Structure formats: C-alpha cells, structure tokens
C-alpha cells in the first residue's frame, strides 16, 4: 500500500464523524501546533495568542470534525497540564474549528483579500461563544490586560455587562484571528502538495 | 498528567482511585464552587479542594498552576471592586479610586471558584500518568482510536517542543536575531513556524501509514490490561455522578426560587 492508496482509502464526506487514520494522526499534530504556537507567541511577547493555528490548519486540511476535535482536545489537554480554567473554552475552540472548515469550503482561504472577512467572521463566532462563558465564569472579564481595560471603561459608563464582555472578547479575537488566519493561509499555501492531498483524502 | 509512572511514587490510597473518579472529582468540586452562592460557603469548598491538592505534596507544581490565573484574579478584584453594578458601600480608597465592599466580595467569590478548579485539577494532574489513563479509558469502553487521539498528544508535545528548540537554534545560527519591533517579531514567526508545521505533518502522515499497516481498526484488538486494581471504581463513579446531579438540582432550585 503506498501513501496515495492509503489517502484515497481515507476519503470521507465533509461532515463525516468517523475518524479515519489520517484524521487520527492529524489531530494530535494540530493540537501540538496550537500548544507550541501559543508558547512561542508568549515567548516573543506578542499581543496575540496564536493558540488556534493548528485548529485552523486541521479544519482546512481535514474538514470540520477534525478541526473541532483538535480545538476541543487542545483546551482539554491545556487544562489538564497548565491552566485548568482554560478548559471551559473548549466550546469556543469547537466553534472555531467548524467555522474555519465552513469558510474554507466556501473558498474564503483561496485569496488574501477574502481571508480578512473570514477572520472577522471567525472572531465573531469566537466572541459569541466565549461571551456567555466569560459572564458565567468570570463576571465578563477575559484576563487579558488591555481587553479588560476596555471592559472596565465600558462598565464604568454603565454599559450592559454582556455588551461590555462581548466587546472585550471581540477586540482581542479580531486581532488574534486575523493574524492566525493569514498565518494559516500562508502556511497552507507553502505545504507540500502530497501532504495536502494525503490529509484531504483527494487524488493528485 | 505525568509522562512516566517511574517518577510517580504515590501513596496507596491515591493510586487506588481510578482516573475517571479523579475527573469526576474535578467536576464535583467545580459544581460545588458554583453552587456556593456566598463567600463563606465558597471558602469551605476552596479549603476542601486545597487539602486535596496538598495531599499530592507537590507545592511547586501547584504554585505554577495558580500563577497562571493570578493575573485574572487580580484584575477581578480591581475591576469588580471599582465597577461592579451592585456596588454601593465604600470599603477603602486608593488615591481617587474608591473600592466597594460588594464588588470585592463578588471578586473574592469568583477567585474562590477559579482556585477550586485549579486545586481539584492538580490532584488529577499530579497523581495520574498518561499510560494509566489510556489503559483505563480503553478498558472502560472507549475505542482505541479515541484513546489514541487523546493520549498521543501528550507524547507528541515534548517531541514538537524539541523540534521548535532545534529550529530556533538553527535560525539563530543563520543570523536571524530576535527582532525588537512588533511587526518584525510577527514577520519572524513564519520562518520558524513553517518548518515546524511541515515536519509535524510529515510525522503525522508517517504515523497514519504505520497505523493502517498495523491494522489499527482491527475489531478483534484486545485492550491492554490494567496494571493495578482500583478501589470499587464503578461504585465511586455512580456515587460521584449522583452527587454532581444533586448539586445541579440545588443550583437549578436556587436560580428558580431566587
């Protein structure tokens, strides 16, 4: 059996829930990329997390289920090794994985000009899922200094806590997801074709 | 979770608790912390979880996990103390800023919840190994594929961190100095991340081929046997789930009748 034969054996429908061997090995790699990219961004003191880069790539390569599982496992493993409170955002990561795959299927990651609206939509999905979690668990805060400064200034002006929390999360997500979306777009373009075909389960 | 069992010399009672019970214990403590509607009861739950965490005798790791959430707790005290909508009783003033008692109490309640999650999670993290978890989950009925996806991450991460270190050293040797401006730092991401990602995907492709050649999906595959006996594991699961359901019921009643 060569890699091409195995790849075509792995071909599954876009929304298939059955994990093929290529998705099974892609997911841990994607989680590892999330983890390392996040640590790398922290090391460089960047104002972004980059912790969803692997989820973006998994969704673009193997579809929504692989992307969503990558995101979910990433938060669970991060929670069980470094920061238990980040486990609650596993739901947000699932949303990001599904949104990226949906937008990728509609061609948003084919040209640089369409990556920006995709990033805005993904940031919106992320903020919409994270806001109730922020309000329920941390009274609306995110724990990121300049996002929380915006939250504090809005709450001080008697803006509704849900709106203040949403804006706090959205401004952080907008910058992060834009950088991650362009990084994922550039990396995807540079990936060897045999890797892309293998994980997509398509013929060359 | 620890990588190897060798560096994990646990007291007999800690080793006798199965991994799923430890996970359910995290859920139980978390639910208890969120059901506690006032500061005194939240402190009682926090104290119980702290005792559980202390039993692992690894204060260094415990402090490491707390430090991760310390900034969130500090900003909570600041923001809730100053701007919480329910604020009306002044507690103290710093310069022109007046902190209110209600906001500080609310922030302390939230901090108790965060610390309870951390302390109860640390018990699981410090007393469980990856291989023990994998064996137990497979023996509990989870498919080999699901267990593989969950557990292989823990083995791949150190490998990727080593790859990242090697790439960074190679880039330094080529004369790529750490940039000072933000834009240059973002630009420098690409030459490090691209080789790391390509290498990770190539290794994933090789693993996928190896898994298929070894017949990973064979329905006759036998789960690896458990290395140790657990104390009444099924009973513990039922007991903990029942307690979680009771706490959920109490929380629902509190929401409905308040």
Interface residues (C-beta under 8 A of the other chain):
Chain A: X1 X3 X6 X9 X10 X19 X21 X22 X24 X25 X26 X27 X28 X29 X31 X32 X33 X35 X36 X37 X39 X40 X41 X44 X45 X46 X47 X50 X53 X57 X69 X73 X76 X77 X79 X80 X81 X82 X83 X84 X85 X137 X138 X139 X141 X143 X145 X148 X151 X152 X155 X156 X158 X161 X179 X183 X186 X187 X190 X191 X192 X195 X198 X199
Chain B: X1 X26 X65 X68 X69 X71 X72 X75 X76 X78 X79 X80 X82 X83 X84 X85 X106 X107 X110 X113 X114 X117 X118 X121 X122 X124 X125 X145 X146 X148 X149 X150 X152 X153 X154 X156 X157 X159 X160 X161 X164 X178 X182 X185 X186 X188 X189 X190 X192 X193 X194 X196 X197 X198 X200 X201 X202 X203 X204 X205 X207 X208 X209 X211 X212 X213 X216 X217
